[in-house]
């Protein structure tokens, strides 16, 4: 069963009036999964625990698919799903995509230096105009400048 209501990020949300679920409950938006847990068990979701769907469908609100995790388990689960983007994972993905690309570093430098139109460059290298735009804007194939570090500000490299 998929939730078709409002979301906060990937979390299905529901509005609850004051003390709707249990005495002392605050008024406002609440995670739908925690509300369903409270209605099913009569207890509040334990502190530090979250409910995620086992089926990996973030829209799923079927109670049979719920699993309770703590914050440390959530990181491991997100990593296994490929949701957690670490710097190492992001670099690996960039290198993988670059290895499959029609463009290499030298072609990207030539595109940046060229005065030809985006359309001409796209036809020359067999890529889309959007790719040429991203390269020229620095969104793709951006390179780190030598000595571009906060540790070298105001000082020399030697």
C-alpha beads as a LAMMPS data file, in Angstrom:
LAMMPS data file: protein, C-alpha beads

158 atoms
157 bonds

1 atom types
1 bond types

-500.0 500.0 xlo xhi
-500.0 500.0 ylo yhi
-500.0 500.0 zlo zhi

Masses

1 110.0

Atoms # bond

1 1 1 0.000 0.000 0.000
2 1 1 1.511 3.327 -1.060
3 1 1 0.937 6.644 0.675
4 1 1 -0.451 9.352 -1.595
5 1 1 -0.444 12.155 0.995
6 1 1 2.238 14.673 1.916
7 1 1 5.919 13.949 2.500
8 1 1 8.789 15.552 4.362
9 1 1 11.739 14.438 2.274
10 1 1 11.080 10.721 1.878
11 1 1 9.000 10.415 5.044
12 1 1 5.204 10.100 4.659
13 1 1 3.567 12.678 6.928
14 1 1 0.106 13.038 8.438
15 1 1 -1.511 15.862 10.414
16 1 1 -2.741 14.933 13.882
17 1 1 -4.805 17.107 16.245
18 1 1 -3.590 17.497 19.834
19 1 1 -3.858 14.255 21.847
20 1 1 -5.378 12.396 18.878
21 1 1 -3.237 9.281 19.166
22 1 1 -2.432 9.306 22.870
23 1 1 -2.574 11.741 25.785
24 1 1 0.237 14.276 25.598
25 1 1 0.594 13.978 21.832
26 1 1 1.453 17.282 20.220
27 1 1 -0.607 18.819 17.438
28 1 1 0.903 18.978 13.951
29 1 1 2.611 16.855 11.346
30 1 1 3.906 13.439 12.356
31 1 1 5.560 10.558 10.544
32 1 1 2.766 8.338 9.283
33 1 1 4.734 5.196 10.141
34 1 1 5.190 6.248 13.782
35 1 1 1.480 7.112 14.000
36 1 1 0.533 3.685 12.605
37 1 1 2.949 2.017 15.051
38 1 1 1.341 3.872 17.975
39 1 1 -2.171 2.983 16.826
40 1 1 -1.223 -0.708 16.386
41 1 1 0.701 -1.159 19.660
42 1 1 -0.734 1.547 21.890
43 1 1 2.817 2.621 22.697
44 1 1 4.971 5.454 21.506
45 1 1 7.867 4.650 19.180
46 1 1 10.938 4.167 21.440
47 1 1 13.438 7.037 21.506
48 1 1 16.161 6.705 18.863
49 1 1 14.166 4.211 16.814
50 1 1 12.772 4.706 13.332
51 1 1 10.516 2.625 11.104
52 1 1 11.584 1.878 7.534
53 1 1 9.851 -0.325 4.942
54 1 1 11.540 -3.697 4.292
55 1 1 10.410 -3.565 0.670
56 1 1 12.619 -0.480 0.054
57 1 1 9.631 1.407 -1.367
58 1 1 9.702 4.740 0.470
59 1 1 5.995 5.284 -0.317
60 1 1 5.024 1.978 1.331
61 1 1 2.991 2.245 4.543
62 1 1 1.930 -1.416 4.833
63 1 1 2.440 -2.506 8.436
64 1 1 3.704 -5.961 7.445
65 1 1 6.616 -4.273 5.646
66 1 1 7.767 -2.198 8.632
67 1 1 11.082 -2.812 10.334
68 1 1 12.270 -0.956 13.411
69 1 1 15.846 0.325 13.295
70 1 1 17.991 2.519 15.468
71 1 1 20.036 5.362 14.017
72 1 1 23.239 3.301 13.597
73 1 1 21.387 0.483 11.836
74 1 1 19.762 3.076 9.557
75 1 1 23.161 4.173 8.208
76 1 1 24.083 0.580 7.354
77 1 1 20.740 0.002 5.692
78 1 1 20.963 3.229 3.679
79 1 1 24.461 2.264 2.592
80 1 1 23.283 -1.169 1.425
81 1 1 20.470 0.505 -0.535
82 1 1 22.906 2.925 -2.134
83 1 1 21.179 5.912 -0.514
84 1 1 24.099 6.997 1.635
85 1 1 26.528 9.018 -0.430
86 1 1 29.984 9.059 1.087
87 1 1 32.822 10.938 -0.544
88 1 1 34.470 7.646 -1.497
89 1 1 31.254 6.369 -3.114
90 1 1 30.741 9.653 -4.973
91 1 1 34.318 9.595 -6.311
92 1 1 33.971 5.941 -7.356
93 1 1 30.730 6.701 -9.184
94 1 1 32.279 9.710 -10.932
95 1 1 35.291 7.657 -12.037
96 1 1 33.032 4.854 -13.275
97 1 1 30.870 7.255 -15.259
98 1 1 33.940 8.983 -16.659
99 1 1 35.387 5.649 -17.791
100 1 1 32.212 5.039 -19.825
101 1 1 32.091 8.596 -21.164
102 1 1 32.800 9.727 -24.709
103 1 1 34.654 12.667 -23.156
104 1 1 38.032 12.481 -21.438
105 1 1 39.969 15.154 -19.556
106 1 1 41.709 16.418 -22.684
107 1 1 38.452 16.693 -24.657
108 1 1 36.831 18.482 -21.702
109 1 1 39.711 20.987 -21.628
110 1 1 39.325 21.511 -25.391
111 1 1 35.576 22.081 -24.975
112 1 1 36.196 24.651 -22.228
113 1 1 38.747 26.489 -24.387
114 1 1 36.697 26.387 -27.596
115 1 1 34.745 29.388 -28.827
116 1 1 32.444 27.273 -31.012
117 1 1 28.764 27.045 -30.130
118 1 1 27.419 24.357 -27.827
119 1 1 25.671 22.705 -30.776
120 1 1 28.879 22.512 -32.853
121 1 1 30.831 21.033 -29.932
122 1 1 28.056 18.530 -29.181
123 1 1 28.070 17.318 -32.798
124 1 1 31.888 17.171 -32.844
125 1 1 32.103 14.911 -29.770
126 1 1 28.839 13.003 -30.207
127 1 1 27.290 14.178 -26.934
128 1 1 24.283 16.291 -26.000
129 1 1 24.213 20.070 -25.842
130 1 1 23.457 19.710 -22.110
131 1 1 26.752 17.834 -21.648
132 1 1 28.683 20.649 -23.327
133 1 1 26.846 23.197 -21.176
134 1 1 27.663 21.254 -17.996
135 1 1 31.356 21.037 -18.948
136 1 1 31.620 24.749 -19.737
137 1 1 29.721 25.717 -16.595
138 1 1 31.992 23.511 -14.477
139 1 1 29.279 21.086 -13.368
140 1 1 31.010 18.240 -15.227
141 1 1 34.727 17.661 -15.567
142 1 1 35.576 20.330 -13.011
143 1 1 39.190 20.062 -11.992
144 1 1 40.807 21.121 -8.720
145 1 1 43.240 23.960 -9.125
146 1 1 46.808 23.393 -7.877
147 1 1 47.264 24.605 -4.301
148 1 1 43.540 25.309 -3.916
149 1 1 43.364 24.477 -0.252
150 1 1 42.516 26.363 2.924
151 1 1 45.853 25.129 4.247
152 1 1 47.769 27.109 1.604
153 1 1 45.956 30.433 1.941
154 1 1 48.396 33.223 2.542
155 1 1 51.377 30.924 2.456
156 1 1 53.572 29.137 -0.005
157 1 1 53.669 25.456 -0.792
158 1 1 57.320 25.084 0.189

Bonds

1 1 1 2
2 1 2 3
3 1 3 4
4 1 4 5
5 1 5 6
6 1 6 7
7 1 7 8
8 1 8 9
9 1 9 10
10 1 10 11
11 1 11 12
12 1 12 13
13 1 13 14
14 1 14 15
15 1 15 16
16 1 16 17
17 1 17 18
18 1 18 19
19 1 19 20
20 1 20 21
21 1 21 22
22 1 22 23
23 1 23 24
24 1 24 25
25 1 25 26
26 1 26 27
27 1 27 28
28 1 28 29
29 1 29 30
30 1 30 31
31 1 31 32
32 1 32 33
33 1 33 34
34 1 34 35
35 1 35 36
36 1 36 37
37 1 37 38
38 1 38 39
39 1 39 40
40 1 40 41
41 1 41 42
42 1 42 43
43 1 43 44
44 1 44 45
45 1 45 46
46 1 46 47
47 1 47 48
48 1 48 49
49 1 49 50
50 1 50 51
51 1 51 52
52 1 52 53
53 1 53 54
54 1 54 55
55 1 55 56
56 1 56 57
57 1 57 58
58 1 58 59
59 1 59 60
60 1 60 61
61 1 61 62
62 1 62 63
63 1 63 64
64 1 64 65
65 1 65 66
66 1 66 67
67 1 67 68
68 1 68 69
69 1 69 70
70 1 70 71
71 1 71 72
72 1 72 73
73 1 73 74
74 1 74 75
75 1 75 76
76 1 76 77
77 1 77 78
78 1 78 79
79 1 79 80
80 1 80 81
81 1 81 82
82 1 82 83
83 1 83 84
84 1 84 85
85 1 85 86
86 1 86 87
87 1 87 88
88 1 88 89
89 1 89 90
90 1 90 91
91 1 91 92
92 1 92 93
93 1 93 94
94 1 94 95
95 1 95 96
96 1 96 97
97 1 97 98
98 1 98 99
99 1 99 100
100 1 100 101
101 1 101 102
102 1 102 103
103 1 103 104
104 1 104 105
105 1 105 106
106 1 106 107
107 1 107 108
108 1 108 109
109 1 109 110
110 1 110 111
111 1 111 112
112 1 112 113
113 1 113 114
114 1 114 115
115 1 115 116
116 1 116 117
117 1 117 118
118 1 118 119
119 1 119 120
120 1 120 121
121 1 121 122
122 1 122 123
123 1 123 124
124 1 124 125
125 1 125 126
126 1 126 127
127 1 127 128
128 1 128 129
129 1 129 130
130 1 130 131
131 1 131 132
132 1 132 133
133 1 133 134
134 1 134 135
135 1 135 136
136 1 136 137
137 1 137 138
138 1 138 139
139 1 139 140
140 1 140 141
141 1 141 142
142 1 142 143
143 1 143 144
144 1 144 145
145 1 145 146
146 1 146 147
147 1 147 148
148 1 148 149
149 1 149 150
150 1 150 151
151 1 151 152
152 1 152 153
153 1 153 154
154 1 154 155
155 1 155 156
156 1 156 157
157 1 157 158
